[in-house]
Amino acid sequence: MKETPVLFGPDRSLVGVVSTPAAEGKMAPVACLMLNMGANYRVGPHRINVKLARQLASQGISSIRFDLAGLGDSGAPSGSNHFKTQVVLDMQAAMNLVETMLGIRRFIVVGLCSGAGNGMAMAMVDPRIVGLFVFDAFAFPSRRSRLELSLLRALAIPTNPAVIGKTMRWLQRKFSAKAAAAAAPADFMEAEPPAAVEENFNRSMKELVGRGVAMFFLYSGTQHVRDRDRDQLGRFANEAYVRQVDYRFIGEIDHSLTSIASQRTFMSVVCEWALRTARGNASGQAQALPRSADAAAVQPPRESGALRDGALQ
């Protein structure tokens, strides 16, 4: 396996690491994009993106993990684009770079939490995305599920330090003016109204599945109590497109992939699906694309601007 730190983007201000298999002849024709989870560093919770990239490389799949503009090591964008627009531009820059470096023209996105939303937005506008792995995102639990979860959380309060801590922090934010003032600005990643989220999800799913984009939805046991035949998707569980995607609920893993066992399970699921997608055996598969003129015009990073790996992950 080889790892190459890179600077890329119009201003060469985006920072990432490209991981490739040791033997170029065994390189799969699909590469993986790994994004920030919320405002966190590109390594992911408990360095899961680093570990996943290296495991994928050992199985022939290249990847790039990078910080979006203004996050982690990447510089702030020079323009005035909306955050969502900038995310798409950053992801396209990453794909252009990989295409120039490796000649790969098809990509899958591994999106954890908010990264899944960014991945879906990217897939809607760029046909180079042929697969999307969604982890703990786009959940639409029923009223019964929400009540059941609330009850179990309430019962856990006396003995669960995490629940106690969350409750105390919520009370502090609720009743402390100082804590409220220290909260992140509301417009950093403004939440859309639930109705708008559902409408966008439904529309996007119909288009992406219809286009043949392979999709995998994985849910942990952190936000949901249990699963009854894909009911994390709520009223969309019976839509025709849902039966054409991979779906799995694993109650033993948590949202932040804290334990080694959770990480191993997560990586095993992702790698197996990524290999199936690369071979065209996943649920839905887009066709290979001709080399785009835009991507062909992108210049590879200059050696003089390359980063030293060291602590870079």
PEKAGI-V352449 format. One record per pair of residues at least 4 apart in sequence whose ideal C-beta (glycine too) atoms are under 8 Angstrom apart, sorted by the first residue. I is the first residue (numbers start at 0). J is the second residue. D is the distance in whole Angstrom. If there is no record, write none. Layout:
I	J	D
I	J	D
//
This chain:
0	18	6
0	19	7
0	20	6
0	21	5
0	53	6
0	56	4
0	57	6
1	18	7
1	19	5
1	20	8
1	21	7
1	56	8
2	16	6
2	17	7
2	18	5
2	19	8
2	52	8
2	53	8
2	308	6
3	16	7
3	17	5
3	19	7
3	100	8
3	305	7
4	14	8
4	15	8
4	16	5
4	305	6
4	306	4
4	307	7
4	308	6
4	311	5
5	14	8
5	15	5
5	16	7
5	17	6
5	63	8
5	65	8
5	96	6
5	300	5
5	305	7
5	306	7
6	11	5
6	12	7
6	13	7
6	14	6
6	300	6
6	304	5
6	305	7
6	306	7
7	11	6
7	13	5
7	15	7
7	65	8
7	92	6
7	93	7
7	95	8
7	96	4
7	300	6
8	12	6
8	13	4
8	68	7
8	89	7
8	92	5
9	77	8
9	92	7
10	74	7
10	76	8
10	77	5
11	300	8
11	304	6
12	68	7
12	73	6
12	74	3
12	75	8
12	76	8
12	77	8
13	65	6
13	66	7
13	67	8
13	68	6
13	73	5
13	74	8
13	89	6
13	92	6
13	93	7
14	41	8
14	65	6
14	66	5
14	71	7
14	72	4
14	73	5
14	306	7
14	311	8
15	41	7
15	63	5
15	64	6
15	65	3
15	66	7
15	93	7
15	96	8
16	41	8
16	52	7
16	63	7
16	64	6
16	65	7
16	308	8
16	311	7
16	312	7
17	61	7
17	62	7
17	63	5
17	96	8
17	97	7
17	100	6
17	101	8
18	52	4
18	53	6
18	55	7
18	56	5
18	61	6
18	62	5
18	63	8
18	64	8
19	23	7
19	26	7
19	56	6
19	61	5
19	101	7
20	25	5
20	26	5
20	56	5
20	57	7
20	58	8
20	59	5
20	60	8
20	61	7
21	56	8
22	26	8
25	59	5
26	59	6
26	60	8
26	61	6
26	101	7
26	103	8
27	59	5
27	60	5
27	61	7
27	274	8
27	277	4
28	103	6
28	104	8
28	105	6
28	277	7
28	287	7
29	60	7
29	103	7
29	105	5
29	106	7
29	107	6
29	129	7
29	130	7
29	273	7
29	276	6
29	277	4
30	60	7
30	61	5
30	62	6
30	63	7
30	97	5
30	101	7
30	103	4
30	105	7
30	106	5
30	107	8
31	52	7
31	55	6
31	60	6
31	61	7
31	62	4
31	63	8
31	106	7
31	107	5
31	108	8
31	109	6
31	273	6
32	62	7
32	63	6
32	90	6
32	93	6
32	94	7
32	106	6
32	107	7
32	108	5
32	109	7
32	118	7
33	41	7
33	43	7
33	48	4
33	51	7
33	52	7
33	62	6
33	63	7
33	64	4
33	65	8
33	109	5
33	114	8
34	41	8
34	65	8
34	67	7
34	90	8
34	108	7
34	109	8
34	110	6
34	111	8
34	114	4
34	117	6
34	118	7
35	39	6
35	40	7
35	41	6
35	66	6
35	67	5
35	70	5
35	71	7
35	113	8
35	114	6
36	43	6
36	44	6
36	111	4
36	112	5
36	113	7
36	114	5
37	112	6
37	113	5
37	188	7
38	70	6
38	187	8
38	188	8
39	43	7
39	44	7
39	70	8
39	71	8
40	66	7
40	70	8
40	71	5
40	72	8
41	48	6
41	64	5
41	65	6
41	66	5
41	70	8
41	71	5
41	72	8
41	312	8
42	46	5
42	47	8
42	48	5
42	49	5
42	64	7
42	312	5
43	47	4
43	48	4
43	49	7
43	51	8
43	64	8
43	111	6
44	111	7
44	255	4
44	256	6
44	257	8
45	255	7
45	256	6
45	257	6
45	262	6
46	50	6
46	312	7
47	51	6
47	111	8
47	256	5
47	262	6
47	265	7
47	266	8
48	52	6
48	64	5
48	109	8
49	53	7
49	64	7
49	312	5
50	54	6
50	262	6
50	266	6
51	55	6
51	62	8
51	109	7
51	265	8
51	266	5
51	269	6
51	270	8
52	56	6
52	62	5
52	64	6
53	57	7
54	58	7
54	266	5
54	270	6
55	60	4
55	61	8
55	62	5
55	269	8
55	270	6
55	273	6
56	60	7
56	61	7
56	62	7
58	270	6
58	274	6
59	274	8
59	277	8
60	270	8
60	273	6
60	274	7
60	277	6
61	97	7
61	101	6
61	103	6
63	93	5
63	96	7
63	97	6
65	73	7
65	89	8
65	93	6
66	70	5
66	71	3
66	72	5
66	73	4
67	71	8
67	73	6
67	85	7
67	86	6
67	89	5
67	117	8
68	73	5
68	74	7
68	75	6
68	76	4
68	85	5
68	89	5
69	73	7
69	74	8
69	75	5
69	76	6
69	85	8
72	311	8
73	89	8
76	80	6
76	85	5
78	85	8
80	84	4
80	85	4
80	88	7
81	85	7
82	86	6
82	187	8
82	188	7
83	87	7
83	120	6
84	88	7
85	89	6
86	90	6
86	117	5
86	120	7
86	121	8
87	91	6
87	120	6
87	121	6
87	124	6
87	125	8
88	92	6
89	93	7
90	94	7
90	108	8
90	117	7
90	118	8
90	121	5
90	125	8
91	95	6
91	121	8
91	125	6
92	96	6
93	97	7
94	98	6
94	106	6
94	125	7
94	127	6
94	294	7
95	99	6
95	293	7
95	294	5
95	297	4
96	100	6
96	297	7
96	299	8
96	300	7
97	101	6
97	103	6
97	106	7
98	102	7
98	103	6
98	104	6
98	290	7
98	291	8
98	294	4
98	295	8
98	297	7
99	294	7
99	295	8
99	297	5
99	298	7
99	299	5
100	299	6
104	127	6
104	287	7
104	288	5
104	289	8
104	290	6
104	291	7
104	294	7
105	127	6
105	129	5
105	285	7
105	287	6
105	288	7
106	127	5
106	128	6
106	129	7
106	130	8
107	128	7
107	129	6
107	130	3
107	131	7
107	132	7
107	213	7
107	273	6
107	276	6
108	114	8
108	115	8
108	117	8
108	118	3
108	121	6
108	122	7
108	128	6
108	130	7
108	131	5
108	132	7
109	114	7
109	118	8
109	132	5
109	134	8
109	269	6
110	114	4
110	115	3
110	116	7
110	117	6
110	118	4
110	119	7
110	131	7
110	132	6
110	133	6
110	134	7
110	136	7
111	115	7
111	134	5
111	135	7
111	136	8
112	134	7
112	135	5
112	136	6
112	254	7
113	117	7
113	136	7
113	188	7
114	118	6
114	136	8
115	119	6
115	131	7
115	132	8
115	133	4
115	134	6
115	135	8
115	136	4
115	137	7
116	120	6
116	136	6
116	137	8
117	121	6
118	122	6
118	128	7
118	131	5
118	132	8
118	133	8
119	123	7
119	131	6
119	133	8
119	137	8
119	200	8
119	203	5
119	207	7
120	124	7
121	125	6
121	128	6
122	128	4
122	131	6
122	203	8
122	207	6
122	212	6
123	203	6
123	206	7
123	207	7
126	210	7
126	285	7
126	288	6
127	288	6
127	291	8
128	212	7
128	285	8
129	211	8
129	212	6
129	213	6
129	276	7
129	284	7
129	285	4
130	212	6
130	213	4
130	214	7
130	215	8
130	272	8
130	273	7
130	276	4
130	281	7
131	207	7
131	212	6
131	213	7
131	214	5
131	215	8
132	214	8
132	215	5
132	217	7
132	269	6
132	272	6
132	273	8
133	137	6
133	214	7
133	215	7
133	216	5
133	217	7
134	217	5
134	218	8
134	219	8
134	265	7
135	217	7
135	218	6
135	219	5
135	221	7
135	222	6
135	254	5
137	200	6
137	216	7
137	232	7
138	218	7
138	222	6
138	223	7
138	231	5
138	232	7
138	233	8
139	197	6
139	200	8
139	231	7
139	232	6
139	233	3
139	234	7
139	235	6
140	144	4
140	145	5
140	148	7
140	223	6
140	230	7
140	231	7
140	233	6
141	145	7
141	230	6
141	233	6
141	234	8
142	146	6
143	147	6
144	148	6
144	223	7
144	224	7
144	230	7
145	149	6
146	150	6
147	151	7
147	224	5
148	152	6
148	222	8
148	223	7
148	224	5
149	153	6
150	154	6
151	155	6
151	224	6
152	156	7
152	162	6
155	159	4
155	162	5
156	162	5
156	163	6
156	166	7
159	163	7
160	164	6
161	165	6
162	166	6
163	167	6
164	168	6
165	169	6
166	170	6
167	171	6
168	172	6
169	173	6
170	174	6
171	175	5
171	178	5
172	178	5
172	179	6
172	182	7
173	179	8
175	179	6
176	180	6
177	181	7
178	182	7
183	187	5
185	189	6
191	195	4
191	196	5
191	199	7
192	196	7
193	197	6
194	198	6
195	199	6
196	200	6
197	201	6
197	234	8
197	235	8
198	202	6
199	203	6
200	204	6
200	235	7
201	205	7
201	235	6
201	238	7
202	206	7
203	207	6
204	208	6
204	214	8
204	235	7
204	238	7
204	240	5
204	241	8
205	209	6
205	240	6
206	210	6
207	212	4
207	214	7
208	212	7
208	214	7
208	240	4
208	243	5
208	244	7
208	283	6
209	240	8
210	285	6
211	283	5
211	284	6
211	285	4
211	286	7
212	283	6
212	285	6
213	244	8
213	245	8
213	272	8
213	275	8
213	276	5
213	281	4
213	282	6
213	283	5
213	284	6
213	285	8
214	244	4
214	245	7
214	282	7
214	283	7
215	244	7
215	245	4
215	246	8
215	247	8
215	268	8
215	272	5
215	281	8
215	282	8
216	231	8
216	232	7
216	244	6
216	245	7
216	246	5
216	247	7
217	247	5
217	248	8
217	249	7
217	265	8
217	268	6
218	222	8
218	223	6
218	226	7
218	231	5
218	247	7
218	248	5
218	249	7
219	223	8
219	249	6
219	250	7
219	252	5
219	253	5
219	254	5
219	261	8
220	224	8
220	225	8
220	248	8
220	249	7
220	250	3
220	251	6
220	252	7
220	253	7
221	253	5
221	254	4
221	255	8
222	254	6
223	231	6
223	248	7
223	250	8
225	248	8
225	250	6
226	230	6
226	231	6
226	248	4
226	250	8
228	236	7
229	236	4
229	241	6
229	246	5
230	236	6
231	236	8
231	248	7
232	236	4
232	238	8
232	241	6
232	246	8
235	241	6
236	241	6
237	241	7
239	243	7
240	244	7
241	246	7
243	282	6
243	283	6
244	282	6
244	283	7
245	272	6
245	281	7
245	282	5
247	268	7
249	264	6
249	268	8
251	260	7
251	261	7
251	264	7
252	256	7
252	258	8
252	260	8
252	261	4
252	264	5
252	265	6
253	257	5
253	258	7
253	261	6
256	261	5
256	262	5
256	265	5
257	261	6
258	262	7
259	263	6
260	264	6
261	265	6
262	266	6
263	267	6
264	268	7
265	269	6
266	270	6
267	271	6
268	272	6
269	273	6
270	274	6
271	275	7
272	276	6
272	281	6
273	277	6
274	278	6
275	280	4
275	281	4
276	280	8
276	281	4
276	284	7
279	284	5
280	284	8
290	294	7
290	295	6
291	295	7
292	296	6
293	297	7
300	304	6
300	305	6
301	305	7
306	311	6
307	311	7
//
